[in-house]
């Protein structure tokens, strides 16, 4: 009897298995042409296997390249930020004086670099025009007198200042601006720019520019590299920042306040080296320059020279 019960149970199990197999064989994820297979999205894993998310943090998703709408403007070229490929050989500016008042020269490589990056050391050499520029690392009490002389002679000049000068003498800088003079960039702390890395060069230039703009509302557009030292790399950086590097075609040893040689010496050094297009460098800490300035201006005008501004130089 037990044997028959076992046979019956076995037949029931087989029948059940047969029925289940029949139902599974007739199931398809596609019904009426629609795939209803479930899709599982693992938020933690999704995206992590496909590299970094470039727009993370800005609340936007990277558009699918095939779905991205074409722009009316062509994609901008990447900015030139790799300044390491530019030569950082340091040059110290110099000019070759001429005793006959003809145009002085400089090193061929330096002249070519200036031309390439929009710098200059001469103005219009076809006419009797000169350009007065003063370097201002700190105030020694002579700038107010210099400004008086320029005002009384109706002459405009350029003053290249540092950040300490701006911070300690804001009223003098404001007077320069109000009286129509150009205020140029002589960096924050007067370092030799080729000795600095790229970001520090930028910081030295732009740090002063921002402070000047905050105080005056004006932008700086001329840079005189401290110590006259530069490289192709620093010319490129400053040019990219929108500056023209300004050197000089005559200067003399006037910066040491303890070695002033008097007004007659200053007068002779300036007048002996005058030439068409002369960009004159003077240091405003010089007592000799200050004492000679009025006579220099008057005598140059008497010789037919005109005082131009850096804005006239192309």
DRENTOR-519312 format. One line per field, with one value per residue: residue number from 1; z, x, y of N, C-alpha, C in turn. Coordinates in steps of 0.001 Angstrom, whole numbers, plus 500000, padded with zeros to 6 digits. Example, Ala and Ser with C-alpha at 12.3 -4.5 7.8 and 13.67 -1.06 7.14 Angstrom:
residues 2
i	c(1, 2)
n.up	c(507800, 507080)
n.east	c(513190, 512850)
n.north	c(494310, 497750)
ca.up	c(507800, 507140)
ca.east	c(512300, 513670)
ca.north	c(495500, 498940)
c.up	c(507800, 507870)
c.east	c(513200, 512900)
c.north	c(496700, 500030)
//
This chain:
residues 314
i	c(1, 2, 3, 4, 5, 6, 7, 8, 9, 10, 11, 12, 13, 14, 15, 16, 17, 18, 19, 20, 21, 22, 23, 24, 25, 26, 27, 28, 29, 30, 31, 32, 33, 34, 35, 36, 37, 38, 39, 40, 41, 42, 43, 44, 45, 46, 47, 48, 49, 50, 51, 52, 53, 54, 55, 56, 57, 58, 59, 60, 61, 62, 63, 64, 65, 66, 67, 68, 69, 70, 71, 72, 73, 74, 75, 76, 77, 78, 79, 80, 81, 82, 83, 84, 85, 86, 87, 88, 89, 90, 91, 92, 93, 94, 95, 96, 97, 98, 99, 100, 101, 102, 103, 104, 105, 106, 107, 108, 109, 110, 111, 112, 113, 114, 115, 116, 117, 118, 119, 120, 121, 122, 123, 124, 125, 126, 127, 128, 129, 130, 131, 132, 133, 134, 135, 136, 137, 138, 139, 140, 141, 142, 143, 144, 145, 146, 147, 148, 149, 150, 151, 152, 153, 154, 155, 156, 157, 158, 159, 160, 161, 162, 163, 164, 165, 166, 167, 168, 169, 170, 171, 172, 173, 174, 175, 176, 177, 178, 179, 180, 181, 182, 183, 184, 185, 186, 187, 188, 189, 190, 191, 192, 193, 194, 195, 196, 197, 198, 199, 200, 201, 202, 203, 204, 205, 206, 207, 208, 209, 210, 211, 212, 213, 214, 215, 216, 217, 218, 219, 220, 221, 222, 223, 224, 225, 226, 227, 228, 229, 230, 231, 232, 233, 234, 235, 236, 237, 238, 239, 240, 241, 242, 243, 244, 245, 246, 247, 248, 249, 250, 251, 252, 253, 254, 255, 256, 257, 258, 259, 260, 261, 262, 263, 264, 265, 266, 267, 268, 269, 270, 271, 272, 273, 274, 275, 276, 277, 278, 279, 280, 281, 282, 283, 284, 285, 286, 287, 288, 289, 290, 291, 292, 293, 294, 295, 296, 297, 298, 299, 300, 301, 302, 303, 304, 305, 306, 307, 308, 309, 310, 311, 312, 313, 314)
n.up	c(500000, 500836, 498804, 496562, 497374, 497384, 494667, 493660, 494888, 493680, 491035, 491230, 491960, 489665, 487824, 488763, 488375, 485613, 484890, 485883, 484313, 481816, 482049, 482398, 479998, 478277, 479001, 478268, 478276, 476534, 475630, 473502, 471837, 473467, 475565, 478745, 480651, 483803, 484877, 486817, 488720, 490072, 492135, 493568, 492268, 489650, 487268, 488676, 487573, 485217, 485037, 486281, 487261, 485421, 485790, 488434, 491362, 490302, 489829, 487365, 484649, 482508, 479124, 476714, 473994, 471535, 471812, 472345, 471593, 468718, 468956, 468280, 468220, 467525, 469224, 471800, 471577, 473675, 476357, 476470, 478767, 479525, 480365, 480676, 478415, 477308, 476889, 479692, 480054, 481623, 480992, 481297, 481017, 478752, 477096, 474244, 474344, 472389, 471274, 469586, 469703, 468258, 467572, 470175, 470499, 471366, 472668, 470067, 470355, 472591, 471625, 469618, 471103, 472569, 470501, 469606, 471723, 472178, 473690, 474416, 474022, 472924, 471529, 469083, 466715, 464582, 465083, 467139, 469968, 473351, 476261, 479531, 482290, 485546, 488178, 491084, 493893, 496588, 498727, 498971, 499519, 497362, 495286, 495402, 494715, 492168, 490844, 491019, 489372, 486890, 486501, 486383, 484057, 482208, 481470, 480903, 482515, 483204, 485960, 487605, 489944, 493098, 495219, 498064, 497818, 496806, 498921, 501033, 500072, 499042, 498450, 496859, 494626, 493791, 493105, 490921, 489084, 488875, 487753, 485237, 484622, 483707, 485524, 486147, 486344, 488630, 489931, 492882, 494941, 493839, 492704, 490892, 488054, 486376, 488229, 489569, 489924, 487602, 488668, 490741, 489365, 488073, 490336, 491435, 489566, 489125, 491726, 492511, 490513, 491047, 493552, 492875, 491146, 492895, 494478, 492717, 490584, 488079, 485446, 485138, 482492, 481614, 482185, 484015, 484230, 487262, 488072, 485472, 484510, 482765, 480926, 478098, 478900, 481028, 479644, 477963, 479807, 481070, 478846, 478105, 480221, 479531, 479459, 478385, 478160, 479372, 478734, 478568, 476907, 477772, 480776, 484068, 486845, 489244, 491464, 494039, 497092, 498735, 497198, 495597, 492949, 492353, 490831, 488430, 487402, 486997, 485096, 482939, 482350, 481436, 479295, 477579, 476482, 475067, 472506, 469531, 470185, 472739, 475588, 478747, 481725, 485058, 488568, 491189, 493749, 493700, 494614, 493016, 490450, 490887, 491451, 489020, 487159, 486296, 484768, 482821, 481454, 480472, 478845, 476969, 475669, 474573, 472696, 470836, 471405, 472164, 474817, 475021, 475643, 476952, 475856, 473245, 471874, 469529)
n.east	c(500818, 501896, 503703, 502154, 501214, 503584, 504163, 502029, 502479, 504909, 504098, 502439, 504267, 505886, 504002, 503525, 506020, 506144, 504084, 505037, 507346, 506157, 504807, 506994, 508340, 506731, 507046, 508111, 510323, 509591, 506632, 503993, 505814, 507199, 509939, 510045, 511914, 513274, 515233, 517993, 519283, 522234, 523032, 525327, 527323, 527008, 528550, 530922, 532614, 533346, 535409, 536529, 534055, 533646, 532241, 531659, 530247, 529281, 526651, 525727, 525298, 527487, 526946, 525682, 527737, 526520, 524057, 524420, 523784, 524823, 527088, 526781, 529116, 532534, 534513, 536610, 540147, 542508, 543905, 547137, 549078, 551259, 554064, 556563, 557842, 558953, 561888, 563910, 566155, 568021, 568036, 569723, 568816, 570306, 571751, 573487, 575327, 575371, 577476, 576786, 574167, 572550, 570322, 570399, 571507, 570786, 571237, 570949, 569346, 567780, 566412, 564890, 563272, 561750, 560339, 558850, 557116, 555774, 556992, 558990, 561670, 562187, 560715, 559113, 561404, 561731, 561192, 561650, 561058, 560617, 560376, 559455, 560147, 559711, 561014, 559625, 560317, 560244, 559370, 561180, 560825, 560919, 559096, 556691, 557796, 558784, 556388, 555248, 557007, 556593, 553893, 553985, 555407, 553806, 554041, 553715, 554293, 555498, 555052, 556493, 555481, 555724, 554031, 554350, 554949, 552560, 550804, 551843, 551888, 549363, 548102, 549909, 550040, 547407, 547418, 549175, 547566, 545338, 546522, 547095, 549168, 550804, 550526, 552540, 553326, 555487, 555821, 554929, 556922, 559406, 561150, 563594, 562201, 562689, 563672, 561576, 558829, 556162, 553563, 554230, 555363, 553089, 551575, 553139, 552851, 550045, 549110, 549821, 548470, 545745, 545441, 545965, 543846, 541697, 542067, 542057, 540376, 541316, 543066, 546245, 548632, 551197, 554380, 557339, 560024, 561504, 564791, 565460, 565559, 564778, 563166, 562430, 560275, 559128, 558425, 556491, 554533, 553775, 552902, 550695, 549104, 548317, 550055, 552449, 555883, 558140, 561163, 564176, 565972, 567904, 569707, 571110, 573453, 571652, 570221, 571138, 570759, 572704, 574816, 574711, 575407, 574969, 573128, 574235, 575675, 573596, 572093, 573929, 574258, 571732, 571259, 573448, 572868, 570550, 568180, 566245, 563052, 563671, 563362, 563424, 564867, 564531, 565211, 563030, 563904, 566141, 567953, 569559, 568438, 565962, 566643, 567704, 565713, 563783, 565325, 566296, 563920, 563063, 565279, 565362, 562935, 563537, 565374, 563785, 562520, 559772, 557659, 556437, 553948, 553754, 551569, 551518, 553261, 553633)
n.north	c(498798, 501163, 501486, 502202, 504710, 506184, 506133, 507628, 510137, 510818, 511098, 513341, 515331, 515366, 516231, 518774, 519998, 519862, 521622, 524136, 524424, 524706, 527216, 528997, 528699, 530075, 532753, 536069, 538922, 540836, 542193, 542628, 543914, 545611, 546113, 545039, 544561, 545048, 547882, 548438, 551032, 551898, 554276, 554881, 553556, 554349, 556272, 556345, 554534, 555561, 557374, 560654, 563075, 565834, 568206, 568347, 569718, 572082, 571927, 571176, 568885, 567078, 567593, 565251, 564498, 563994, 565112, 567740, 571092, 572908, 575643, 579153, 580510, 579908, 577508, 578727, 579074, 577390, 579266, 580829, 579564, 578158, 579159, 578187, 577367, 579542, 581464, 582097, 583568, 586040, 589492, 592573, 595821, 598122, 600986, 602243, 604981, 607987, 610532, 612514, 613207, 611527, 608745, 606415, 602991, 599529, 596185, 593764, 591475, 592129, 594366, 593186, 591466, 593320, 594533, 592356, 591854, 594204, 596212, 599191, 601606, 603942, 606890, 608860, 609150, 610765, 613331, 616276, 615414, 614548, 612393, 612440, 610412, 609100, 607146, 605722, 604430, 604920, 607679, 610671, 613240, 614964, 614760, 616391, 618893, 618364, 617855, 620376, 621828, 620579, 621186, 624012, 624354, 623246, 620507, 617053, 613943, 610573, 608466, 605842, 603653, 601835, 599393, 599953, 602681, 603703, 603091, 604596, 607164, 608176, 610593, 611997, 610340, 610553, 613222, 613165, 611791, 613532, 615775, 615011, 613243, 610157, 607182, 604573, 601012, 599646, 597345, 595372, 594977, 595511, 593437, 591419, 590362, 588015, 586219, 585146, 582802, 581943, 582605, 584330, 586445, 587411, 588110, 590152, 592168, 592449, 592774, 595368, 596775, 596240, 597479, 600126, 600650, 600396, 602646, 604813, 604306, 603867, 602090, 600505, 600563, 600547, 599130, 599211, 597245, 596253, 597321, 597199, 594643, 591694, 589014, 586917, 585392, 586914, 589202, 588153, 587282, 589717, 591107, 589550, 590185, 592652, 594795, 597283, 597150, 599487, 600919, 602782, 605439, 607088, 607606, 607976, 607642, 608308, 607511, 607020, 608383, 609311, 610001, 612333, 614504, 617101, 619869, 620867, 618717, 616845, 618230, 618343, 615587, 614889, 616698, 616289, 613869, 614028, 613313, 612826, 611493, 610665, 608737, 609571, 608550, 609309, 609409, 610048, 610464, 611912, 614704, 616273, 615955, 617162, 619812, 620562, 620245, 622218, 624002, 622254, 621567, 624076, 624819, 622754, 623139, 625619, 624831, 623754, 621376, 619222, 618093, 614991, 612369, 608999, 607756, 608544, 607001, 604503)
ca.up	c(500000, 500902, 497502, 495676, 497812, 496914, 493221, 493446, 495265, 492648, 489844, 491522, 491894, 488265, 487155, 489174, 487688, 484199, 484770, 486083, 483122, 480722, 482236, 482168, 478573, 477559, 479481, 477540, 478758, 475524, 475426, 472516, 471242, 474440, 476492, 480106, 481562, 484749, 484871, 488168, 488716, 491301, 492179, 494111, 491277, 488363, 487057, 489311, 486741, 483934, 485191, 487112, 486757, 485191, 486239, 489809, 492205, 489717, 489671, 485980, 484121, 481240, 478068, 475780, 472784, 470408, 472055, 472587, 470495, 468214, 469373, 467197, 468234, 467495, 470539, 471965, 471717, 475047, 476620, 476612, 480182, 479756, 480120, 480843, 477118, 476901, 477411, 480899, 480161, 482160, 480341, 482029, 479980, 478585, 475809, 473785, 474215, 471217, 471648, 468600, 469887, 467371, 468305, 470771, 470245, 472463, 472142, 468998, 470871, 473450, 470773, 468922, 472088, 472848, 469345, 469533, 472786, 472294, 474562, 473700, 474772, 472152, 470968, 467692, 466448, 463410, 465528, 468380, 471056, 474426, 477177, 480896, 483150, 486872, 488974, 492453, 494816, 497879, 498685, 499701, 499737, 496185, 494300, 495325, 493983, 490767, 490313, 490851, 488194, 485709, 486351, 485982, 482688, 481378, 480963, 481456, 482658, 483684, 487236, 487830, 491387, 493732, 496145, 499265, 497507, 496702, 500237, 501922, 499470, 498163, 498029, 495751, 493464, 493339, 492434, 489601, 488238, 488652, 486933, 483878, 484416, 483651, 486644, 485631, 487259, 488928, 490706, 494303, 495847, 493090, 492535, 489533, 487640, 485906, 489351, 490175, 489123, 486805, 489486, 491505, 488425, 487920, 491597, 491599, 488653, 489329, 493085, 492481, 489615, 491745, 494597, 492209, 490633, 494038, 495001, 491706, 489574, 486787, 485190, 484697, 481210, 481335, 483200, 483948, 485014, 488265, 487776, 484032, 484262, 482145, 480061, 477162, 479676, 481758, 478645, 477504, 480874, 481236, 477636, 478213, 481225, 478935, 479698, 477513, 478930, 479043, 479160, 478437, 475982, 478508, 482231, 484674, 488218, 490051, 492426, 495379, 497745, 499448, 496220, 494675, 492417, 492143, 489713, 487201, 486888, 486492, 483867, 481882, 481982, 480644, 478059, 476684, 475877, 474447, 471101, 469110, 470706, 473981, 476800, 479801, 483043, 486220, 489835, 491906, 495045, 493462, 494837, 491848, 489383, 491250, 491323, 487617, 486281, 485681, 483730, 481744, 480671, 479756, 477800, 475895, 474901, 473813, 471577, 469905, 471792, 472767, 475764, 474697, 476656, 476499, 475059, 471837, 471284, 468963)
ca.east	c(500000, 502819, 504335, 501264, 501215, 504840, 504047, 501077, 503157, 505914, 503400, 501966, 505450, 506268, 502994, 503771, 507225, 505793, 503274, 505929, 508183, 505334, 504572, 508261, 508707, 505896, 507268, 509118, 510359, 508976, 505216, 503480, 506927, 507808, 510831, 509708, 512954, 513567, 516584, 518400, 520272, 523015, 523514, 526680, 528263, 526815, 529443, 532218, 533443, 533567, 536361, 536059, 532971, 534326, 531458, 531205, 530267, 528661, 525215, 525387, 525790, 528174, 526015, 526078, 528260, 525601, 522855, 524782, 523432, 525979, 527172, 526938, 530497, 533511, 535094, 537837, 541392, 543004, 544790, 548553, 549430, 552497, 555160, 557852, 558496, 559590, 563248, 563994, 567476, 567862, 568705, 569752, 568681, 571347, 571772, 574804, 575232, 575958, 577897, 576310, 572710, 571812, 569543, 571221, 571071, 570867, 571530, 570040, 568368, 566841, 565560, 563947, 562293, 560828, 559469, 557974, 556114, 555128, 557692, 559726, 562596, 562262, 559480, 559188, 562772, 561743, 560876, 562283, 560125, 561196, 559369, 559968, 559632, 560317, 560796, 559257, 560299, 559863, 559338, 562280, 560458, 561104, 558024, 555835, 558506, 558797, 555037, 555097, 557776, 555886, 552667, 554306, 555929, 552810, 554661, 553191, 555322, 555038, 555645, 556387, 555438, 555592, 552898, 554617, 554839, 551135, 550179, 552356, 551745, 548183, 547764, 550788, 549603, 546164, 547777, 549694, 546420, 544511, 547241, 547236, 550352, 550616, 551087, 552884, 553520, 556882, 555587, 554624, 558073, 560627, 562089, 564005, 561122, 563088, 564003, 560338, 558039, 555122, 552500, 554761, 555472, 551727, 551171, 553889, 552294, 548612, 548857, 549869, 547424, 544459, 545441, 545876, 542488, 540815, 542253, 541873, 539398, 541997, 543881, 547618, 548885, 552635, 555197, 558801, 560585, 562475, 566225, 565637, 565858, 563637, 563432, 561317, 559143, 558453, 557793, 555284, 553534, 553261, 552151, 549413, 548324, 547863, 551019, 553581, 557094, 558770, 562541, 564622, 567093, 568964, 569610, 572441, 573488, 571021, 569308, 571719, 570528, 573928, 575868, 574181, 576539, 574571, 572257, 575010, 575983, 572348, 571768, 574849, 573983, 570505, 571379, 574452, 572353, 569252, 568047, 564844, 562388, 564335, 562637, 564365, 564621, 565053, 564678, 562466, 564570, 567380, 567957, 570194, 567434, 564921, 567190, 568032, 564591, 563166, 566231, 566304, 562691, 563075, 566309, 564957, 561914, 564222, 566047, 562769, 561983, 558443, 557519, 555307, 553549, 553902, 550400, 551731, 554231, 552991)
ca.north	c(500000, 502308, 501609, 502963, 506120, 506793, 506341, 508740, 511402, 511098, 511573, 514706, 516227, 515483, 517051, 520169, 520482, 520031, 522852, 525294, 524543, 525197, 528650, 529728, 528674, 531022, 534125, 536855, 540302, 541703, 541954, 543575, 544658, 546501, 545434, 545413, 544111, 546123, 548457, 548810, 552108, 551966, 555660, 554971, 553048, 555010, 557403, 556160, 553681, 556224, 558471, 561761, 563911, 567106, 569346, 568153, 570893, 573267, 571727, 570885, 567631, 567202, 567208, 564213, 565143, 563857, 565889, 569132, 571984, 573640, 577041, 580122, 580966, 578841, 577270, 579499, 578344, 577443, 580403, 580500, 579615, 577422, 580097, 577509, 577162, 580797, 581608, 582923, 584194, 587386, 590607, 593833, 596834, 599129, 601683, 602697, 606430, 608631, 611883, 613485, 613323, 610624, 607731, 605352, 601624, 598573, 594863, 593354, 590510, 592849, 595203, 592310, 590996, 594418, 594679, 591190, 591874, 595504, 597147, 600236, 602444, 605171, 607406, 609303, 609610, 611657, 614681, 616723, 615162, 613743, 611872, 612393, 609342, 609065, 605944, 606088, 603302, 605482, 609141, 611313, 614629, 615813, 614625, 617583, 619944, 617929, 618081, 621828, 622245, 620076, 621980, 625386, 624334, 622570, 619281, 615810, 612915, 609271, 608080, 604404, 603521, 600529, 599342, 600756, 604103, 604004, 603016, 605645, 608488, 608180, 611956, 612356, 609566, 611174, 614471, 612789, 611464, 614719, 616742, 614488, 612416, 608716, 606426, 603257, 599894, 599286, 596129, 595496, 595072, 595819, 592320, 591087, 589475, 586686, 585340, 584676, 581872, 582603, 583189, 585457, 587565, 587931, 588739, 591398, 593170, 592650, 593230, 596832, 597267, 596194, 598504, 601426, 600803, 600617, 603998, 605862, 603928, 603779, 600905, 600704, 599904, 600555, 598472, 599337, 596145, 596685, 597172, 597029, 593230, 591027, 587869, 586733, 584881, 587995, 590072, 587471, 587319, 591080, 591440, 588864, 590906, 593901, 595872, 597571, 597349, 600763, 601061, 604168, 605645, 607797, 607568, 608060, 607142, 609351, 606903, 606943, 609678, 609703, 610328, 613324, 615273, 618479, 620223, 621042, 617374, 616282, 618956, 617912, 614193, 614851, 617475, 615692, 612629, 614277, 612929, 612694, 610300, 610299, 608369, 609937, 607972, 610019, 608933, 611191, 610640, 612657, 616142, 616891, 616011, 618123, 621156, 620853, 619939, 623397, 624499, 621254, 621712, 625362, 624828, 621845, 623848, 626664, 624168, 623265, 620069, 619142, 617003, 614125, 611377, 607616, 607373, 608901, 606070, 603331)
c.up	c(500000, 499555, 496556, 496053, 497327, 495426, 492921, 493747, 494192, 491396, 490033, 491404, 490453, 487504, 487494, 488459, 486217, 483980, 484911, 484861, 481943, 480837, 481942, 480696, 477770, 477995, 478632, 478112, 477776, 475337, 474547, 471959, 472201, 475411, 477897, 481110, 482520, 484656, 486276, 488070, 490073, 491360, 492674, 493075, 489985, 488263, 487644, 488476, 485423, 484039, 486025, 486447, 486632, 485737, 487677, 490581, 491609, 489430, 488257, 485584, 482787, 480131, 477206, 474504, 471604, 470571, 472223, 471367, 470023, 468636, 468158, 467100, 468195, 468871, 470665, 472079, 473173, 475224, 476789, 478076, 480482, 479413, 480249, 479514, 476590, 477619, 478625, 481101, 480583, 481365, 481264, 480995, 479956, 477237, 475509, 473490, 472956, 471579, 470713, 468639, 468873, 468211, 468874, 470458, 471514, 471861, 471131, 469497, 471736, 472626, 470071, 469871, 472416, 471714, 469291, 470542, 473094, 473246, 473743, 474635, 474078, 471732, 469511, 467424, 465239, 463811, 466839, 469512, 472073, 475416, 478567, 481675, 484459, 487543, 490435, 493335, 496212, 497767, 499553, 499844, 498516, 495186, 494264, 494553, 492493, 490125, 490113, 489588, 486913, 485445, 485809, 484554, 481710, 480680, 481675, 481468, 483037, 484958, 487451, 489322, 491829, 494677, 497445, 499000, 497447, 498076, 501154, 501381, 498552, 497649, 496871, 494480, 492911, 492622, 491039, 488628, 487878, 487745, 485571, 483590, 484330, 484895, 486165, 486735, 487399, 489885, 492181, 495114, 495142, 493017, 491097, 489014, 487127, 487028, 489980, 489296, 488478, 487660, 490278, 490609, 488264, 489181, 491804, 490740, 489006, 490737, 493172, 491639, 490303, 492807, 493996, 491707, 491758, 494530, 493992, 490698, 488189, 486681, 484774, 483370, 480808, 482511, 482971, 484824, 486012, 487847, 486282, 483643, 483788, 481399, 479068, 477923, 480379, 480807, 478170, 478560, 480993, 480025, 477666, 479240, 480730, 479101, 478551, 478403, 478438, 479615, 478953, 477449, 476564, 479991, 482776, 486140, 489197, 491237, 493863, 496055, 498480, 498504, 495155, 494259, 492026, 490870, 488400, 486563, 486284, 485165, 482707, 481416, 481135, 479290, 477083, 475947, 475254, 472971, 470773, 469651, 472043, 475104, 477957, 481110, 484104, 487478, 490671, 493294, 494924, 493693, 493631, 490699, 489660, 491047, 489873, 486698, 485579, 484547, 482543, 480849, 479835, 478623, 476656, 475042, 474036, 472605, 470585, 470230, 472408, 473735, 475452, 475844, 476067, 475642, 473586, 471114, 470812, 469169)
c.east	c(500852, 503463, 503496, 501217, 502470, 504773, 503153, 501736, 504154, 505248, 502903, 503110, 505869, 505293, 503189, 504965, 506934, 505026, 504119, 506797, 507418, 505101, 505826, 508616, 507901, 506082, 508338, 509110, 509750, 507538, 504677, 504580, 507626, 508646, 510547, 510710, 513297, 515017, 516899, 519492, 520945, 523648, 524947, 527711, 528194, 527710, 530814, 533145, 533813, 534525, 535759, 534936, 533504, 533570, 530983, 531281, 529599, 527171, 524783, 525953, 526474, 527224, 526578, 526567, 527307, 524360, 523139, 524464, 524648, 525924, 527325, 528371, 531415, 534142, 536403, 539051, 541850, 543968, 546224, 548948, 550730, 553690, 556533, 558574, 559151, 560922, 563253, 565400, 567307, 568698, 568645, 569805, 569865, 571166, 573202, 574718, 575918, 576278, 577338, 574784, 571906, 571149, 570450, 570646, 571114, 571205, 570493, 568960, 567330, 565881, 564512, 562876, 561276, 559831, 558435, 556828, 555575, 555774, 558413, 560693, 562823, 560871, 559677, 560565, 562859, 561503, 561582, 561253, 560814, 560092, 560001, 559329, 560418, 560003, 560622, 559189, 559890, 559955, 560454, 562049, 560508, 559947, 557084, 556481, 558539, 557438, 554762, 555788, 557081, 554626, 552981, 554826, 554987, 553396, 554034, 554297, 554670, 555789, 555417, 556550, 555390, 554391, 553179, 554507, 553366, 550483, 550603, 552114, 550525, 547831, 548646, 550382, 548309, 546455, 548341, 548547, 545643, 545192, 547632, 548472, 549967, 551244, 551289, 553220, 555012, 556913, 555315, 555876, 559419, 561622, 562577, 563043, 561580, 563429, 562760, 559650, 556878, 554075, 552992, 554981, 554104, 551300, 551867, 553300, 550846, 548266, 548851, 548731, 546072, 544360, 545289, 544459, 541491, 540886, 541881, 540772, 539993, 542795, 545289, 547836, 550351, 553379, 556663, 559385, 561624, 563909, 566490, 565927, 564607, 564106, 562292, 560079, 558402, 557824, 556486, 554184, 552924, 552479, 550775, 548506, 547869, 548809, 552002, 554790, 557820, 560180, 562953, 565776, 568139, 568648, 571023, 572326, 572963, 570238, 569840, 571602, 571762, 575069, 575316, 575297, 576161, 573785, 573017, 575329, 574726, 571969, 572627, 574534, 572715, 570717, 572384, 573922, 570974, 569277, 566561, 564252, 562921, 563332, 563619, 563946, 565320, 564455, 564255, 563051, 565811, 567196, 568532, 569205, 566408, 565409, 567454, 566818, 564009, 564028, 566288, 565083, 562725, 564093, 565973, 563865, 562545, 564948, 565044, 562196, 560589, 558410, 556252, 554952, 553685, 552732, 550565, 552598, 553521, 553845)
c.north	c(501253, 502562, 502438, 504447, 506852, 507073, 507534, 510082, 511804, 511641, 513013, 515700, 516447, 516373, 518529, 520777, 520734, 521328, 524125, 525529, 525108, 526700, 529456, 529782, 529658, 532462, 534805, 538257, 541267, 541298, 543046, 544476, 545577, 545704, 545940, 544880, 545245, 546569, 548918, 549867, 552152, 553351, 555766, 554557, 553833, 556244, 557169, 555309, 554346, 557413, 559583, 562531, 565333, 568297, 569191, 569456, 572108, 573075, 571416, 569534, 567886, 566764, 566092, 564876, 565077, 564719, 567382, 569987, 572738, 575098, 577937, 580622, 579768, 578709, 578042, 578595, 578422, 578609, 579942, 580674, 578890, 578311, 579446, 577318, 578434, 580961, 582540, 583487, 585648, 588394, 591816, 594957, 597791, 599806, 602107, 604187, 606922, 610091, 612948, 613656, 612504, 609529, 606649, 603979, 600792, 597220, 594416, 592402, 591215, 593703, 594367, 591785, 592084, 594581, 593565, 591294, 593270, 596483, 598215, 600945, 603779, 605592, 607759, 609904, 610540, 613112, 614995, 616638, 614266, 613390, 611739, 611249, 609345, 607737, 606341, 604839, 603720, 607000, 609728, 612818, 615523, 615750, 615831, 618723, 619623, 618180, 619568, 622313, 621803, 620889, 623373, 625473, 623642, 621339, 618089, 614765, 611594, 608937, 606597, 604142, 602063, 600559, 600098, 602249, 604517, 604058, 604163, 607049, 608576, 609574, 612414, 611618, 610162, 612481, 614189, 612554, 612722, 615741, 616193, 613685, 610943, 608100, 604992, 602274, 599579, 598099, 596421, 595803, 595213, 594656, 592224, 590020, 588112, 585705, 584716, 583646, 582620, 583310, 584387, 586677, 588230, 588684, 590074, 592515, 593484, 593112, 594744, 597390, 597301, 597291, 599893, 601673, 601056, 602057, 605082, 605571, 603763, 602493, 601314, 599976, 599908, 599935, 598804, 598231, 596653, 596361, 597049, 595600, 592500, 589795, 587778, 586262, 586012, 589002, 589466, 587537, 588699, 591542, 590799, 589533, 592276, 595071, 596042, 597847, 598595, 600790, 602520, 604254, 606587, 607743, 607768, 607660, 608181, 608826, 606865, 608303, 610177, 610078, 611263, 614283, 616690, 618711, 620329, 619691, 616741, 616928, 618464, 616491, 614077, 615513, 616875, 614478, 612793, 613890, 612838, 611388, 609833, 609979, 608528, 609281, 608821, 609395, 610128, 611379, 611514, 614152, 616870, 617026, 617106, 619556, 621550, 620821, 621157, 623941, 623550, 621437, 622987, 625372, 623879, 622480, 624928, 626091, 623562, 621903, 620219, 617966, 616218, 613211, 609975, 607152, 607684, 607869, 604808, 602076)
//
